[in-house]
Amino acid sequence: MTTVNATATASTAPEGGGLGWALADSWTMTRRELARWARQPVQVVVGLVFPVMLLLMFGFLIGGGRGIEGAYVEFLVPGMLALTMAFGLESTMLAVTQDLNKGVVDRFRSMPMASSAVLVGRSVADMLQSALGLAVLIGVGYAIGWRWHGGPADFLAAVGLLLLFRFAMLWIGIQLAMVAGRPEMVQAVQILVWPVGFLSNAIATPESMPGWLGAVVEWNPMSATATAVRDLFGTPGGGAGATAGSWAAEHAGTLAVLWPVALLALFFPLAVRRFGRLSR
Amino acid sequence: MTDVTDVIVVAGARKRYGEKRALDGFDLTVERGTVHGVLGPNGAGKTTAVRILTTLLRPDEGLVRVAGLDVRTRAREVRRRIGLLGQHAALDEDLSGRQNLEMFGRLYHLGARRAGERADELLERFGLADTGRKAVKQYSGGMRRRLDLAASLITDPEVLFLDEPTTGLDPRGRAEVWSAVRSLVGGGTTVLLTTQYLEEADQLADRISVVDSGRVIAEGTADELKARIGGDRIDVVLRDADRLADGARALARTTGTYAVSTDVDRRLLSAPVADRMAALTETVGALHVEGIEAEDIALRRPTLDEVFLRLTGKGGAAPRDQREVTA
């Protein structure tokens, strides 16, 4: 005990604050997630393989019979990219729910760290994971015959739109975790994400659906992202110009920006406020 | 004005959740360098009090000061001076013990190098040096609790809050935590400890506040409280219910009290005792002389139920403390 007491003064938390520490704390929280990946490589790989599995399943099992011009794979890959971003919602929600239930967030909040770092660290880590997921999926897509026909700027814009959509899903996930807050609720959301994800043009065109369903599908924010990405990739028969010409489909590029921005404008302040109100 | 030696001062704190009053005029004063026990049943408001003192919750009203700082207006400064061991392990289960401590050290802004050194010091001190690289989810309950305690000591806090530190631990884990807490007190840390176990408060705390329904209903040293609520008891279960009256007379004689209670259904006699060993040997002898057969004779501490019964005049919802000394 005596040796420990001798070092006591050296380990007292220094005074101060400000942006520098907020950044340092956010980086520490991001590192925490990276360290978790390093300790659980199997889980990370499974997370990356799952969308690849879906892509291969749809592409080869049911792809052949779809009435879409060009290779179905060209149509499917951008859809699966958008769908993977949408499914990111549940992984964010699961991670935040686990943190809240395990009491580790209580420790963070009882420490003199920047409270924003908890959410910022989560965001950075989830976005890194999603970027990695996109890279893997694009690689596999390329291997099974998907190509982009535009320039590099278009390609980067498409990736940007996908990540913007993921960023909106991230904040919805954080907010849902804080509102619902229990592991059972995560399961409910994990199930509900499927119909919402598939009620889009990710795997089939709205024209192939009954009219009312087609309308729902076209207005799904995910469909806007998928269509805009197909446009930027120059997917044959997949972009806004090639679809039946509803307003939502023709303005997919605009909607692919507006939808995530609107969702962020709603859920970002809600989540930040909710986090601050954990002390109520 | 409050005395400068009072590290924790709570006066008239209230916190309600809808209709439920979690804290209803809670008062507490803890002197520097002491261990203060907050004893009460589930739902008495112990955890709410700790969460307010550690800036996790804001009180609706009342004065709450830690290390002379108002927890509402100077939360960040309070956080720099406290450590918290909550009811649930506040650790990242997927990381190793060392990674956890290093992360918390960085978040206390010790700097990367110092955070690593501090993690190693604490692992050594809490006997976790060998398991420091293992994931926390592989730890036993007692090890996890020790690591949690280590995490709350990264900056050698002025005030350490322990919220039911041994709930859910087996006797060995409990002993580990108790000895760790005792070693801290030598270093001058002020400790606030909540517990449901009278024995735990008795073992660790200099002073004890008994709480019920969001307020303190009694406060004092363990001896003062015991004097108020009565000390140990002797329980005798007879083989033959017909001999209960004879047994009660014998017990009244050997314990020197008229306060022998009789439970006919359980064939149980119970009486308060002053001198434990004398009461036990004399009672065994007296029963033998009278030819009264006993199935069981036990000395025991008052249960938390009995403490509450005596302090509030109503039964508490506390778990029965069944660690008996059986003769």
Interface residues (C-beta under 8 A of the other chain):
Chain A: M1 T3 V4 N5 T7 A8 A10 S11 T12 A13 P14 E15 G16 G17 W21 A24 D25 T28 R31 R32 A35 R36 R39 Q40 N101 K102 G103 V104 D106 R107 F108 R109 S110 M111 P112 M113 A117 L278 S279 R280
Chain B: T54 T55 L56 L57 R58 R76 E77 R79 R80 I82 L84 G86 Q87 H88 A89 A90 L91 D92 E93 D94 L95 S96 Q99 M103 F104 G105 R106 L107 Y108 H109 L110 R114 R118 E121 R125 A135 A151 S152 I154 T155 D156 S183 G186 G187
